[in-house]
Amino acid sequence: MRRCTVSLLAGLAAGLFAAAASAQPRDPSVPPGLDPGGVPVAVFADGVDYTDPLIVRRLARDGEGDLIAWDFTDGDARPFGPTDPRIPALLALTTSLRLIVARGAAADPARAARLTAFAVRTAARIVVAWDTAPGRPDWALFLEGVRRFPDRLFVIPAVTGLSYVEARAHANLVVAARPSVVGDVVLQGESADPGRADLFAASAAAALAADVLADQPQLSAAEIKTRLQKQCGSGCRIGAPAQPR
Protein backbone atom coordinates (compact mmCIF):
# COMPACT_ATOMS: atom_id res chain seq x y z
CA MET A 1 0.00 0.00 0.00
CA ARG A 2 2.83 2.42 0.85
CA ARG A 3 4.48 1.99 -2.57
CA CYS A 4 1.11 2.46 -4.28
CA THR A 5 0.29 5.67 -2.40
CA VAL A 6 3.76 7.09 -3.08
CA SER A 7 3.27 6.47 -6.82
CA LEU A 8 -0.17 8.05 -6.83
CA LEU A 9 1.02 11.14 -4.95
CA ALA A 10 4.02 11.44 -7.26
CA GLY A 11 1.65 11.20 -10.23
CA LEU A 12 -0.44 14.06 -8.88
CA ALA A 13 2.67 16.18 -8.49
CA ALA A 14 4.10 15.26 -11.89
CA GLY A 15 0.94 16.24 -13.73
CA LEU A 16 0.28 19.32 -11.67
CA PHE A 17 1.02 21.94 -14.29
CA ALA A 18 0.48 19.86 -17.43
CA ALA A 19 -2.59 21.86 -18.47
CA ALA A 20 -0.89 25.25 -18.18
CA ALA A 21 0.41 25.39 -21.75
CA SER A 22 -3.04 24.98 -23.27
CA ALA A 23 -4.98 26.98 -20.67
CA GLN A 24 -6.82 30.00 -21.97
CA PRO A 25 -7.00 33.12 -19.78
CA ARG A 26 -10.63 33.34 -18.73
CA ASP A 27 -10.27 35.11 -15.40
CA PRO A 28 -9.65 38.78 -14.54
CA SER A 29 -6.10 40.06 -14.53
CA VAL A 30 -4.38 40.04 -11.18
CA PRO A 31 -3.89 43.59 -9.84
CA PRO A 32 -0.21 44.55 -9.79
CA GLY A 33 1.55 44.21 -6.49
CA LEU A 34 4.36 42.68 -4.48
CA ASP A 35 4.53 39.77 -2.10
CA PRO A 36 3.18 40.94 1.29
CA GLY A 37 5.64 38.94 3.35
CA GLY A 38 4.71 36.70 6.23
CA VAL A 39 4.58 32.97 6.77
CA PRO A 40 3.33 31.19 3.61
CA VAL A 41 0.23 29.11 4.28
CA ALA A 42 -1.38 26.94 1.59
CA VAL A 43 -5.10 26.18 1.40
CA PHE A 44 -7.50 24.50 -1.03
CA ALA A 45 -10.45 26.84 -1.53
CA ASP A 46 -13.54 27.01 -3.71
CA GLY A 47 -12.21 30.26 -5.17
CA VAL A 48 -10.79 33.65 -4.30
CA ASP A 49 -11.70 37.07 -5.67
CA TYR A 50 -8.21 38.45 -6.08
CA THR A 51 -9.63 41.71 -7.47
CA ASP A 52 -10.75 42.52 -3.91
CA PRO A 53 -8.08 44.89 -2.49
CA LEU A 54 -8.47 43.46 1.01
CA ILE A 55 -7.84 39.94 -0.27
CA VAL A 56 -5.16 40.42 -2.93
CA ARG A 57 -2.80 42.22 -0.59
CA ARG A 58 -2.60 39.08 1.56
CA LEU A 59 -1.91 36.65 -1.31
CA ALA A 60 1.60 35.28 -1.88
CA ARG A 61 3.47 36.37 -5.02
CA ASP A 62 6.69 35.40 -6.73
CA GLY A 63 9.57 37.72 -7.60
CA GLU A 64 7.76 38.97 -10.71
CA GLY A 65 4.59 39.83 -8.81
CA ASP A 66 2.58 36.86 -10.08
CA LEU A 67 0.35 34.99 -7.66
CA ILE A 68 1.72 31.78 -6.21
CA ALA A 69 -1.48 29.86 -6.80
CA TRP A 70 -3.08 27.17 -8.93
CA ASP A 71 -6.51 26.46 -10.37
CA PHE A 72 -7.04 22.75 -10.92
CA THR A 73 -10.29 23.42 -12.76
CA ASP A 74 -8.96 25.88 -15.34
CA GLY A 75 -5.34 24.71 -15.40
CA ASP A 76 -3.85 28.14 -14.71
CA ALA A 77 -2.45 30.25 -11.89
CA ARG A 78 -5.60 32.35 -11.42
CA PRO A 79 -7.86 30.62 -8.86
CA PHE A 80 -10.62 33.16 -9.43
CA GLY A 81 -14.14 32.80 -8.05
CA PRO A 82 -16.38 34.11 -5.31
CA THR A 83 -14.16 34.21 -2.25
CA ASP A 84 -14.44 31.06 -0.20
CA PRO A 85 -15.64 32.29 3.24
CA ARG A 86 -12.93 30.24 4.92
CA ILE A 87 -10.28 32.55 3.43
CA PRO A 88 -11.29 35.87 5.06
CA ALA A 89 -12.03 33.97 8.28
CA LEU A 90 -8.45 32.66 8.30
CA LEU A 91 -6.89 35.99 7.33
CA ALA A 92 -8.80 37.73 10.13
CA LEU A 93 -7.10 35.57 12.75
CA THR A 94 -3.54 36.81 12.17
CA THR A 95 -1.45 39.27 10.22
CA SER A 96 1.51 36.87 10.26
CA LEU A 97 0.65 34.88 7.14
CA ARG A 98 0.46 35.27 3.40
CA LEU A 99 -1.84 32.92 1.56
CA ILE A 100 -1.10 30.42 -1.22
CA VAL A 101 -4.38 29.36 -2.80
CA ALA A 102 -5.25 26.27 -4.82
CA ARG A 103 -8.74 25.96 -6.32
CA GLY A 104 -10.64 22.93 -7.52
CA ALA A 105 -14.02 21.30 -7.67
CA ALA A 106 -15.64 20.84 -4.28
CA ALA A 107 -16.59 17.27 -5.26
CA ASP A 108 -13.02 16.32 -6.18
CA PRO A 109 -12.30 13.14 -4.16
CA ALA A 110 -8.55 13.90 -4.13
CA ARG A 111 -8.65 17.50 -2.90
CA ALA A 112 -6.26 17.11 0.01
CA ALA A 113 -3.81 15.03 -2.03
CA ARG A 114 -3.79 17.59 -4.84
CA LEU A 115 -3.27 20.40 -2.35
CA THR A 116 -0.29 18.54 -0.89
CA ALA A 117 1.23 17.89 -4.33
CA PHE A 118 0.89 21.59 -5.14
CA ALA A 119 1.89 23.03 -1.76
CA VAL A 120 5.17 21.14 -1.46
CA ARG A 121 6.30 22.74 -4.74
CA THR A 122 5.94 26.16 -3.12
CA ALA A 123 7.47 27.83 -0.09
CA ALA A 124 4.44 26.94 2.06
CA ARG A 125 5.44 26.14 5.65
CA ILE A 126 1.87 25.35 6.71
CA VAL A 127 -0.76 23.41 4.74
CA VAL A 128 -4.39 23.64 5.89
CA ALA A 129 -6.48 20.76 4.56
CA TRP A 130 -10.03 21.72 5.54
CA ASP A 131 -11.58 19.04 3.33
CA THR A 132 -10.13 15.71 4.39
CA ALA A 133 -10.90 13.21 7.13
CA PRO A 134 -10.63 9.47 7.83
CA GLY A 135 -12.73 7.57 5.34
CA ARG A 136 -12.41 10.05 2.49
CA PRO A 137 -11.02 8.65 -0.79
CA ASP A 138 -7.78 10.62 -0.54
CA TRP A 139 -7.10 10.02 3.16
CA ALA A 140 -4.30 7.48 2.61
CA LEU A 141 -2.71 9.71 -0.06
CA PHE A 142 -2.88 12.71 2.22
CA LEU A 143 -1.20 10.85 5.09
CA GLU A 144 1.49 9.65 2.67
CA GLY A 145 2.20 13.29 1.83
CA VAL A 146 2.43 14.10 5.53
CA ARG A 147 4.98 11.31 5.94
CA ARG A 148 7.02 12.31 2.90
CA PHE A 149 7.27 16.02 3.77
CA PRO A 150 8.13 16.31 7.48
CA ASP A 151 9.33 19.90 7.04
CA ARG A 152 5.76 21.06 6.40
CA LEU A 153 3.19 21.46 9.15
CA PHE A 154 -0.19 20.06 8.07
CA VAL A 155 -3.38 21.11 9.84
CA ILE A 156 -6.75 19.37 9.60
CA PRO A 157 -10.04 19.76 11.47
CA ALA A 158 -11.34 17.01 13.73
CA VAL A 159 -14.83 15.92 12.71
CA THR A 160 -17.17 14.56 15.37
CA GLY A 161 -17.48 10.79 15.40
CA LEU A 162 -14.28 10.03 13.48
CA SER A 163 -11.08 8.51 14.86
CA TYR A 164 -7.83 10.43 14.34
CA VAL A 165 -5.53 8.09 16.26
CA GLU A 166 -3.44 7.35 13.16
CA ALA A 167 -3.23 11.02 12.21
CA ARG A 168 -2.20 12.19 15.67
CA ALA A 169 0.86 9.94 15.56
CA HIS A 170 2.51 12.20 12.97
CA ALA A 171 4.85 14.83 14.41
CA ASN A 172 4.06 17.32 11.62
CA LEU A 173 0.26 16.91 11.55
CA VAL A 174 -2.02 18.90 13.85
CA VAL A 175 -5.58 17.70 14.40
CA ALA A 176 -7.46 20.80 15.51
CA ALA A 177 -10.68 20.28 17.44
CA ARG A 178 -13.50 22.34 18.80
CA PRO A 179 -14.44 21.87 22.48
CA SER A 180 -15.77 18.40 23.37
CA VAL A 181 -13.95 16.81 20.40
CA VAL A 182 -10.60 15.04 20.82
CA GLY A 183 -7.63 16.57 18.98
CA ASP A 184 -4.02 17.64 19.34
CA VAL A 185 -5.22 21.16 20.09
CA VAL A 186 -8.66 22.44 21.10
CA LEU A 187 -9.71 25.90 19.99
CA GLN A 188 -12.81 28.02 20.12
CA GLY A 189 -13.60 31.67 19.50
CA GLU A 190 -16.40 34.16 19.41
CA SER A 191 -16.02 34.59 15.66
CA ALA A 192 -16.61 30.89 14.94
CA ASP A 193 -19.69 29.93 12.97
CA PRO A 194 -21.36 27.38 15.29
CA GLY A 195 -22.12 25.18 12.31
CA ARG A 196 -18.49 25.20 11.13
CA ALA A 197 -16.64 25.19 14.43
CA ASP A 198 -14.37 22.36 13.27
CA LEU A 199 -13.16 24.47 10.32
CA PHE A 200 -12.63 27.45 12.62
CA ALA A 201 -10.49 25.29 14.91
CA ALA A 202 -8.23 24.28 11.99
CA SER A 203 -7.91 27.87 10.80
CA ALA A 204 -7.15 29.06 14.33
CA ALA A 205 -4.45 26.40 14.74
CA ALA A 206 -2.87 27.46 11.44
CA ALA A 207 -2.97 31.11 12.51
CA LEU A 208 -1.30 30.30 15.84
CA ALA A 209 1.35 28.27 14.02
CA ALA A 210 2.00 31.19 11.67
CA ASP A 211 2.45 33.51 14.64
CA VAL A 212 4.97 31.09 16.14
CA LEU A 213 6.89 30.81 12.87
CA ALA A 214 6.89 34.56 12.35
CA ASP A 215 8.75 34.93 15.64
CA GLN A 216 10.97 31.85 15.27
CA PRO A 217 11.26 30.81 11.62
CA GLN A 218 13.95 28.25 12.40
CA LEU A 219 11.54 25.95 14.24
CA SER A 220 10.70 22.61 12.65
CA ALA A 221 7.15 21.47 11.98
CA ALA A 222 7.40 19.01 14.87
CA GLU A 223 8.58 21.76 17.23
CA ILE A 224 5.69 23.98 16.21
CA LYS A 225 3.20 21.17 16.88
CA THR A 226 4.72 20.62 20.31
CA ARG A 227 4.34 24.32 21.13
CA LEU A 228 0.73 24.35 20.02
CA GLN A 229 0.02 21.29 22.13
CA LYS A 230 1.56 22.92 25.19
CA GLN A 231 -0.38 26.10 24.58
CA CYS A 232 -3.75 24.68 23.54
CA GLY A 233 -3.72 20.96 24.20
CA SER A 234 -6.35 21.39 26.91
CA GLY A 235 -8.14 24.25 25.18
CA CYS A 236 -7.67 27.83 24.04
CA ARG A 237 -10.07 30.64 23.31
CA ILE A 238 -9.10 32.81 20.36
CA GLY A 239 -9.67 36.49 20.92
CA ALA A 240 -10.96 39.19 18.59
CA PRO A 241 -9.81 38.83 14.96
CA ALA A 242 -6.68 40.71 13.99
CA GLN A 243 -7.05 43.73 11.75
CA PRO A 244 -5.55 43.19 8.28
CA ARG A 245 -2.52 45.21 7.34
Protein Blocks (a to p, Z undefined) as FASTA:
>chain_A
ZZmmmmmmmmmmmmmmmmmmmpccfbdcddddddebiaddddddfbdcfkbmklmmmpcc
dfkopacdddfknopabfcdcddfklmmmmmmpckbccddddddfklmklmmmmmmmmmm
mmbfbdcdfkgcehiaklmmmmmmmmmmmmbccdddddehiacklmmmpmkbccdddehi
acfbdcddfklcfklmmmmmmmmmmmmmmmmmmmmmmbcfklmmmmmmmmmmnopadddd
dddZZ
